[in-house]
Amino acid sequence: MPPTEASTEADTDPAAQVTPGSGPDTGTRTHTGSDPGAATDCEDTLDLRLPDELIALFARGTEQPGDAGAGARAGEPWGSADAAVGGVGGSWAGDSGAGGGDLLDRVGGWGPVTTGVGVFQLVPVRPGRDTPLVSRWMNDPAVAAFWELEGPESVVERHLRPQVDGDGRSVPCLGVLDGIPMSYWEIYRADLDPLARHYPARPHDTGIHLLIGTVADRGRGLGSVLLRSVADHVLDKRPSCARVVAEPDLRNTPSVSAFLSAGFRYSAEVDLPDKRAALMVRDRALRDLL
């Protein structure tokens, strides 16, 4: 089970958050390992507007076949031209390890989804490219209280590597809204996770952890909108999955509230090694009712 989430959103104080060991934390936006087990929403406001240099790359189109790994080199700007505009493709689209393989039906190829706050896409993390950003978010004190991944970038690297290099049962992703990376997600096979020892898991149960990156994106309902959209995206892309689950820390009231607002139902309280959690479930059979 991952750490604990730091806060989810649900129109509350941005300081109350949760996760890598707990529920996800979701916030909202104005314009808007591998224990995968939590999500949070925190971090100081960060200006992530795309630089002119990256905009210029858009005109050059996608990489040519044979230019292997051109977009994945450490230090290169985030994403590719296609990724930056929320499209399918780009240098990250073919990442089999980060993409989830067969265990999660290739998260990297799920493509964008239109939400009430903009076009959103899950882009599998590449440690060399994305560790600095994720580490910055994890060092927000409100996030660190639950995820416990604060410190040098190597701490986050050690959290991401086993997932990226593993068998695809947990896929760390950047949440990209209207071309801007603004959240961190872990999509994982809950039925293959240590979490399955603590609740009556069903085959292909899929878990979600979430962290909203910037303070400005928290506390306005954004987390609920994205949680609902991503959970339904999971159900659409994984026909074998009948339920999407999450386990926010019971202390993270904003996180639990965000899940409820996103159409999850409160199923039970479960004692996990690192927290007492609320088991939240979004059922395929009830998705049109909740």
C-alpha positions in Angstrom: 0.0 0.0 0.0 1.3 3.4 -0.8 1.6 6.3 1.5 -1.2 8.6 2.4 -2.9 11.3 0.5 -2.8 14.8 1.5 -6.1 16.4 0.6 -8.6 16.1 -2.0 -10.5 19.2 -2.4 -14.2 19.5 -1.7 -14.2 23.2 -1.2 -12.2 23.1 2.0 -9.1 24.5 3.5 -6.2 23.6 1.2 -4.0 22.7 4.1 -6.0 19.6 5.0 -4.8 16.9 2.5 -3.8 13.3 2.1 -1.8 10.4 0.7 0.6 7.8 -0.5 -0.7 5.8 2.3 -4.1 7.2 2.2 -6.8 8.7 0.2 -6.2 11.0 -2.8 -6.2 14.6 -2.5 -7.9 16.7 -4.9 -8.2 20.3 -5.4 -9.6 22.5 -8.0 -8.5 24.9 -10.5 -9.5 28.5 -11.3 -9.9 28.2 -15.0 -10.5 25.8 -14.9 5.0 1.0 -5.0 5.3 0.0 -5.8 2.9 0.3 -3.2 0.4 2.5 -4.9 -1.9 3.5 -2.2 -2.5 7.1 -1.9 -3.0 10.5 -3.3 -2.8 14.0 -2.3 -3.3 17.4 -3.4 -0.8 19.9 -2.5 2.1 22.2 -3.2 3.0 25.8 -3.5 1.7 27.6 -6.5 3.9 26.7 -9.5 4.0 28.5 -12.8 3.9 25.6 -15.3 2.9 27.6 -18.4 4.7 26.1 -21.4 7.8 28.1 -22.4 8.1 29.6 -25.8 10.9 27.2 -26.6 8.5 24.3 -26.1 5.8 26.0 -28.2 8.3 26.2 -31.0 8.8 22.4 -30.9 5.1 22.0 -31.7 5.6 23.2 -35.2 8.2 20.5 -35.8 5.7 17.8 -35.4 6.2 14.4 -33.7 9.5 12.5 -33.7 10.5 10.5 -36.8 10.4 6.7 -36.6 13.8 5.5 -35.4 14.5 8.5 -33.2 14.2 6.2 -30.3 13.7 7.8 -26.9 14.2 11.4 -28.3 11.5 12.7 -26.0 12.5 10.8 -22.9 16.0 12.1 -22.3 16.5 13.5 -18.9 16.4 17.3 -18.8 14.2 17.6 -21.8 11.0 19.7 -21.5 7.9 17.9 -20.4 6.0 15.9 -22.9 5.9 16.1 -26.7 3.9 18.3 -29.0 1.0 15.9 -29.0 1.1 15.4 -25.3 1.2 19.1 -24.6 -2.1 19.7 -26.3 -3.7 16.6 -24.8 -3.5 14.5 -27.9 -2.7 10.8 -28.2 0.8 9.9 -29.4 4.0 11.6 -28.8 7.2 10.2 -27.4 5.5 8.9 -24.2 2.7 7.0 -25.9 4.7 3.9 -26.6 6.2 3.4 -23.2 5.3 -0.1 -22.4 6.6 -0.1 -18.8 5.1 3.2 -17.8 2.1 2.5 -20.0 0.8 -0.3 -17.8 1.1 -3.2 -20.2 -1.7 -5.7 -20.2 -2.3 -5.6 -16.4 -3.9 -2.1 -16.8 -4.8 -2.2 -20.4 -2.1 0.3 -21.4 -2.9 3.5 -19.5 -0.6 5.5 -21.7 -2.8 4.9 -24.7 -6.1 5.8 -23.1 -6.0 9.2 -24.6 -7.7 12.5 -23.4 -11.1 12.9 -21.9 -13.2 16.1 -22.0 -14.3 17.2 -18.5 -16.2 20.1 -17.1 -12.9 21.9 -16.4 -11.0 21.2 -19.6 -9.3 18.4 -21.6 -7.6 16.0 -19.3 -5.1 13.2 -19.9 -3.1 10.7 -17.9 0.5 10.7 -19.1 2.7 7.9 -17.7 5.6 9.3 -15.7 9.1 9.2 -16.9 11.4 9.5 -13.9 14.2 11.3 -15.8 11.8 13.9 -17.1 9.2 14.2 -14.3 11.0 13.5 -11.0 11.9 17.2 -10.3 8.2 18.3 -10.7 6.8 15.5 -8.7 9.4 16.0 -6.0 8.6 19.7 -5.8 4.9 18.8 -5.1 5.9 16.1 -2.5 7.9 18.7 -0.6 4.8 20.8 0.1 4.4 20.3 3.9 0.7 19.6 3.5 1.5 16.8 1.1 4.5 15.5 2.9 2.4 14.9 6.0 0.6 12.1 4.2 2.7 10.9 1.3 6.0 11.0 3.3 8.0 11.5 0.1 9.6 14.8 1.0 13.4 15.3 0.7 15.8 15.2 -2.2 14.6 14.1 -5.6 16.1 10.7 -5.0 13.3 9.9 -2.6 10.7 10.3 -5.3 12.9 8.5 -7.8 12.9 5.5 -5.5 9.2 5.6 -5.2 8.6 5.9 -9.0 11.2 3.4 -10.2 9.7 0.2 -8.9 6.4 1.1 -10.5 7.9 2.2 -13.9 10.2 -0.8 -14.1 7.7 -3.3 -12.6 5.1 -5.5 -14.2 2.6 -2.8 -14.9 0.3 -3.4 -11.9 0.8 0.3 -10.8 1.3 3.2 -13.2 2.4 6.6 -11.9 1.0 9.4 -14.1 1.0 13.1 -14.5 -2.5 14.6 -14.8 -2.3 17.0 -17.7 -5.2 19.6 -17.9 -5.4 21.7 -21.0 -1.8 20.9 -21.8 -0.5 21.7 -18.3 0.8 19.0 -15.8 -1.1 19.9 -12.6 -1.5 16.6 -10.6 0.1 13.3 -9.8 -1.9 10.0 -10.1 -1.3 6.4 -9.4 -3.5 3.9 -11.3 -3.1 0.4 -9.9 -4.5 -3.1 -9.8 -6.1 -3.1 -6.3 -6.7 -6.8 -6.6 -3.0 -7.4 -7.0 -1.9 -4.9 -4.3 -1.3 -5.5 -0.6 -4.6 -3.6 -0.2 -6.4 -6.7 -1.3 -5.6 -8.4 2.0 -7.7 -5.9 3.8 -11.0 -5.9 1.9 -13.0 -8.3 -0.2 -11.2 -7.6 -3.5 -12.7 -8.7 -6.8 -10.7 -9.5 -10.0 -9.6 -6.4 -11.9 -10.5 -3.9 -9.1 -8.7 -0.7 -10.1 -7.3 1.7 -7.5 -6.7 5.5 -7.7 -4.4 7.8 -5.8 -4.3 11.5 -6.5 -2.3 14.6 -5.6 -3.2 18.0 -6.8 0.0 19.8 -7.4 -0.6 23.5 -6.7 -2.4 25.4 -3.9 -4.3 27.4 -6.5 -5.8 24.2 -7.9 -7.1 23.1 -4.5 -10.3 23.7 -2.6 -12.6 24.6 -5.5 -14.1 21.2 -6.5 -11.6 20.4 -9.1 -10.6 17.2 -7.4 -14.1 15.8 -7.5 -14.5 16.6 -11.2 -11.3 14.9 -12.1 -11.9 11.9 -9.8 -15.2 11.3 -11.4 -13.8 11.7 -14.9 -10.8 9.4 -14.3 -12.9 6.8 -12.6 -15.3 6.7 -15.5 -12.4 6.7 -17.9 -11.0 3.6 -16.1 -14.4 1.9 -16.5 -14.6 2.8 -20.1 -11.1 1.6 -21.0 -11.1 -1.5 -18.8 -14.2 -3.5 -19.6 -13.1 -6.3 -17.2 -13.1 -3.8 -14.3 -16.4 -3.6 -12.4 -15.2 -1.2 -9.6 -12.8 1.6 -9.0 -11.6 1.8 -5.4 -9.7 4.2 -3.2 -8.6 4.3 0.4 -8.1 7.8 1.7 -7.0 8.3 5.3 -10.0 8.8 7.5 -8.4 11.9 8.9 -8.4 13.5 5.5 -12.0 14.7 5.5 -11.6 16.8 2.4 -10.3 13.8 0.5 -13.2 11.6 1.6 -15.7 14.3 0.8 -14.2 14.7 -2.7 -14.7 11.0 -3.4 -18.3 11.1 -2.3 -18.9 14.1 -4.6 -17.2 12.2 -7.4 -19.8 9.4 -7.2 -17.9 7.0 -5.0 -19.7 5.3 -2.1 -18.4 4.8 1.4 -18.0 1.1 1.7 -16.1 0.4 5.0 -13.3 1.4 7.3 -10.2 -0.6 6.9 -7.0 -0.8 9.0 -4.0 -0.6 6.8 -0.4 -0.8 8.0 0.1 2.9 7.7 -3.4 4.3 8.4 -7.0 3.7 9.1 -8.7 4.3 5.8 -12.1 4.8 4.3 -12.7 2.3 1.5 -14.4 4.2 -1.3 -15.9 2.4 -4.3 -17.3 3.6 -7.6 -19.3 0.7 -9.1 -19.9 0.3 -12.9 -23.5 -0.7 -12.1 -24.1 2.5 -10.2 -22.1 5.0 -12.2 -25.3 6.6 -13.7 -27.0 6.9 -10.4 -24.2 8.4 -8.2 
